[in-house]
Amino acid sequence: MTFPFHGTASLSAALFADTTLRPTLATLLTAASRAEAEMEVYYSRLIVASSSSTPSPLALFPYAASCRSLVRLELALLAALGAAPLSAVAFLGSSALPLSALLLAQSLPSSGHVLNVDNDATALAQGERLALALGIACLAGPSRLAFLRADAAQLGATLLGGQDAVWLAAPVGPMAGDKMDVVRSVVDGMRVGAWLVVRSAVGLRRVVCAEVEVEAVVRACEGKVRLAVEAHPSNEVINSVLVFQRI
Ligand SMILES: C[S@@+](CC[C@H](N)C(=O)[O-])C[C@H]1O[C@@H](n2cnc3c(N)ncnc32)[C@H](O)[C@@H]1O
């Protein structure tokens, strides 16, 4: 499944500048986020059910390839920035199909650790079932993945202070104000030097995925982060990637 266009700059600018369309765009964004969550539950159950009989069960998920490309891009950006090898990362908004977190776990050294956080208990439990079902096949051991039910805005330094990098999934705190509350709280909990990877979107992709504005993040965090790099893929990867460093 591909979504290969940003749309022309003038079309997307006109669409998002039209105040009469704002309620419709907000409704579409909420619907897209809910649809993505439902789709993840469906495919997560299918993958668990197929895990013992299918050689590559994760490939059943239609977004598996684009998610792999996105995580590869994020890790390449961090490497290009000179980030020390990551050994502890947190993924906020891991969902019923924590594919990004599984891919991150596979990229870490064997002592590495991924903390999955989601505020939806059902989604989190399904995500853990999936990781356990695949654990023997594709991970060194399920203990490399921890699962925590919590709101991303409530984690604090105890949970975030030891992380080398923290990922914020695109639909976490989708409305601008909510998202900035989450970002501010997450950054407050991170140690100086750690990386914050925020998934965003540009152009017409903003219809289905919330945009995060760099200036809004820097402002909300009151100078505790600096933008290190931003990337806006124009291939099948829908998300843009913003990498900040805690200062
Ligand atoms: C659709 S998923 C996206 C992540 C995707 N599975 C991946 O691997 O990239 C978004 C998840 O974020 C969770 N979420 C939304 N707001 C949150 C918050 N404030 N704190 C924690 N989780 C949140 C939702 O419950 C949902 O499961």
PDBQT file of the ligand as one rigid body, heavy atoms in Angstrom, charges set to zero:
ROOT
HETATM    1  C1  LIG A 301      -1.600   3.893  16.075  1.00  0.00    +0.000 C 
HETATM    2  S1  LIG A 301      -0.330   3.672  17.277  1.00  0.00    +0.000 S 
HETATM    3  C2  LIG A 301       1.158   4.092  16.415  1.00  0.00    +0.000 C 
HETATM    4  C3  LIG A 301       2.443   3.290  16.663  1.00  0.00    +0.000 C 
HETATM    5  C4  LIG A 301       2.752   2.142  15.714  1.00  0.00    +0.000 C 
HETATM    6  N1  LIG A 301       2.282   0.907  16.275  1.00  0.00    +0.000 N 
HETATM    7  C5  LIG A 301       4.197   1.953  15.363  1.00  0.00    +0.000 C 
HETATM    8  O1  LIG A 301       4.763   0.855  15.620  1.00  0.00    +0.000 OA
HETATM    9  O2  LIG A 301       4.787   2.876  14.815  1.00  0.00    +0.000 OA
HETATM   10  C6  LIG A 301      -0.730   4.916  18.400  1.00  0.00    +0.000 C 
HETATM   11  C7  LIG A 301      -0.906   4.428  19.844  1.00  0.00    +0.000 C 
HETATM   12  O3  LIG A 301      -0.652   5.566  20.680  1.00  0.00    +0.000 OA
HETATM   13  C8  LIG A 301      -1.389   5.387  21.867  1.00  0.00    +0.000 C 
HETATM   14  N2  LIG A 301      -1.485   6.688  22.535  1.00  0.00    +0.000 N 
HETATM   15  C9  LIG A 301      -2.126   7.802  22.113  1.00  0.00    +0.000 A 
HETATM   16  N3  LIG A 301      -1.969   8.815  22.989  1.00  0.00    +0.000 NA
HETATM   17  C10 LIG A 301      -1.176   8.325  24.016  1.00  0.00    +0.000 A 
HETATM   18  C11 LIG A 301      -0.644   8.884  25.215  1.00  0.00    +0.000 A 
HETATM   19  N4  LIG A 301      -0.888  10.157  25.554  1.00  0.00    +0.000 N 
HETATM   20  N5  LIG A 301       0.136   8.103  26.003  1.00  0.00    +0.000 NA
HETATM   21  C12 LIG A 301       0.405   6.806  25.654  1.00  0.00    +0.000 A 
HETATM   22  N6  LIG A 301      -0.077   6.218  24.523  1.00  0.00    +0.000 NA
HETATM   23  C13 LIG A 301      -0.862   6.963  23.722  1.00  0.00    +0.000 A 
HETATM   24  C14 LIG A 301      -2.731   4.823  21.409  1.00  0.00    +0.000 C 
HETATM   25  O4  LIG A 301      -3.381   4.124  22.462  1.00  0.00    +0.000 OA
HETATM   26  C15 LIG A 301      -2.297   3.907  20.242  1.00  0.00    +0.000 C 
HETATM   27  O5  LIG A 301      -2.215   2.576  20.672  1.00  0.00    +0.000 OA
ENDROOT
TORSDOF 0
